[in-house]
Every structure is written in C-alpha cells, then in structure tokens.
Amino acid sequence: MALEEKREKRPPVTPMMIEEEAALRNGSRGLPPGPWAEAAGPRPRTTERHIAVHKRLVLGFAVSILALLAVTMIAVLLSVRFEECGAAADGPPRAGGNGSLSGAARQPPGAGQPPGRPEEEARGGEAAEEEEEEEEEEWQRRRELPPWARPRLPRHLRPLHYNLMLSAFMENFTFSGEVNVQLEVRNASRYIVLHAHRMHIEAVRVAEDKLAGGVRVARTFFYPQTQVFVVVLNRSLEVQKSYNLKIIYNALIENELLGFFRSSYVLHGERR
C-alpha cells in the first residue's frame, strides 16, 4: 500500500519535461530545441567556408610561385642570349670601331662578291690568326706584352689631327664613317694600335704623302680583350715623319648609351 501511494503522488509527465530531457541528452545545456539551443550547441572549428578560403590562398600562392619561376627563367635565357650576342659582336670578323656599336654593315658580308671569295677570306682569316699567334709568342719570348695587349695605347705614334665624316641612315639605324688621322712617328714600329669596338671595317690605308705613295698593310685584326684595332704594316714607319691613316667603316646605331647611339622621347603621344 505504501508503494502504491508514493506512485500516485509522483507528478505527471508533461511534454515540457520530455523536451528538456531530450535537450539534455543532445548536449544543448537543458535549453529547449530552437534557435537558442542551436546557437548554444557545439560547432565544428573548420567550416566549409574556411576550407574554401584556405584552398584559394594555397592556389594563389602556388600560382605566384610558378609566375616567379617563369619570370626568372625568362630573365636567365635573355641574359644568356645577350651574352652570346655580345660575344659574337666582339669576335674578329665583326668587332672593332670607336664606340659601343655592334658591327653589321649596311650590306651583308660577301654581297656582290664571286662565289669563291668567302672560302678565300676564311683561309686568309686562318692565316692571319696563325700570324697573330706567332707574333704573340715572339713577344712572350721577349718577356714583353704586345702593344695591343697593354692597358694603354703605345706611345710610338702621336695623333696630330683627326678628320671625321659620318653618314647616318635613320630608316634602318645604321651609319657609315670615314676617319683620316695624321700621325707623327716617335719610335719606329710597324704596328698601329687604336681603340675600336664592335664596328665593321671596310678598308684601311696608310700613306706618307701623295708623292711617296702608300705603305702596304700586311693585315689587320681586332683584340677584344683591350678593345683595340691593330694595323700591321709590311715595314716600319720612319721616325720624325708623319703619315696619314685612313679607315672606312660602318655599324649599327644602337640604343646603348655608349659611342654613337640613339635615344627617343614622347611628345604629345608621339615617339620621336
């Protein structure tokens, strides 16, 4: 009887009590189901939105790294290409001149020449290189530097007067030049050395005067290490006499700030 009486005195179960019990089981801190219970409930730390943002950041970083690598590779290739072009321009066939202008003639080498001429020039170039090597060996046996390998020009010649004529061609940015230099001989020598770089030499003539005639030029060559042009004569120039050196050459008018160069500016939207 006592147990039955106690059961009769237990309060009846209401729907509110059932909801609270379900909320406690679901971990909503005893709040009834609804927007407040959802706000107070535990949430995952990483949502889908955060994952999308992280993916975008990683993708942007990867794209920037790839772009940086591509730009670096292009810069390296361009620098290698420029070095090759500079080395080719400094070579014996096309180097030389009094500036920083690369040496392509207005007409390509060999234009208007007979078919057998390039082979003859190649053989002549090989012979000239052999002679140059022999001369350098001779100077080494003397334990002296040849005049073209010294950091300063030799003093056996002194220029008295320059006469320079230039013709510029703006349609293809080339120019041709002719220089006549009056030289005074201080010490006998058969070498004429002058600064020259990245030019194409067409002709070289050395003469004492109109009556005595010219002095035969044995060969000419460039020495890129010191940027000089060397004229080798068949005989030595006589002391206390003056000679005239004539050089005809041509080259490109480049956009480097050295020698005979070109530059441009913009005026009213027009490049001049």
Phi, psi and omega in degrees: 000322181294319180295319180295323178294320179296320179296324180292329181280347179298134182294150181291149179281125181254162177299330179294322179294322179296318180295320179295320179295320177294324179294320178296322178293324181279356177082026180263023173060034174078009179274147178293154179299140182158188181297325180292321178294322178293323179291325182276346182287160179293141180240150176292146184290323183250116179264172179296327179293317178298320179298318179297319179296317179299319179298319179295319179296316179296317179296317178297320178297317179296319179296319179296322178296316179297319179296319178296319177296318179297315179297321179296316179297319179296318179296320179295316180297319179295319179296320178295320179296317179296321178295319178296318179296319179295320179294321178293323180290332181274358183291165184301322186292332189230359182279165173120155180132177182249061178182197178247046185249132184284151198257066170259132180283164177296331173246142181296149178302136179091359181291133180073017180253155179295160185300327184279353185294317180302322179294321178296319178295322179296316178296320178295323178295320178296318179296321179295321178295321178296318178296320179297318178297319179297318179296320178296321177296322178297318178294326177294322177296328176282354183060041178226152174280139175295157185301331182278347180264358181276151183293337178240156180293147178295158184255014179284346176236146177229121179287133179259327185201143176243139172231109187243132177232131181232144174232118182259140180241102187282345181289330178231012177053056173231167176208156175237148183218156175220127181235136174241121183243125174272121186247139172252130183269120176264318177229141182297133178196153177253015178246135171242119184240128178217155180293135180199144183202128171055053176229164175248115182271127180266319184205149177225130179224141177232128182220146176278306173198179183294328182281315182287340180084187185269163174258128186291134177268120180287312178192168176225153176202164178254148175236093187297335183300322178248005177056057179231159175244130187244130175250120180256123182261161178287335179220164181282147175283142185279145182290147177063028173236156179250144180229161178246125177255124180241128180230130176248129186211172174205164183190180176271148170267099184271179182258019174275148184276051179216145176065218178269101188236171178241154175216166183220162177214163182248126179229119181056042178077004182245130178277129182234000000 
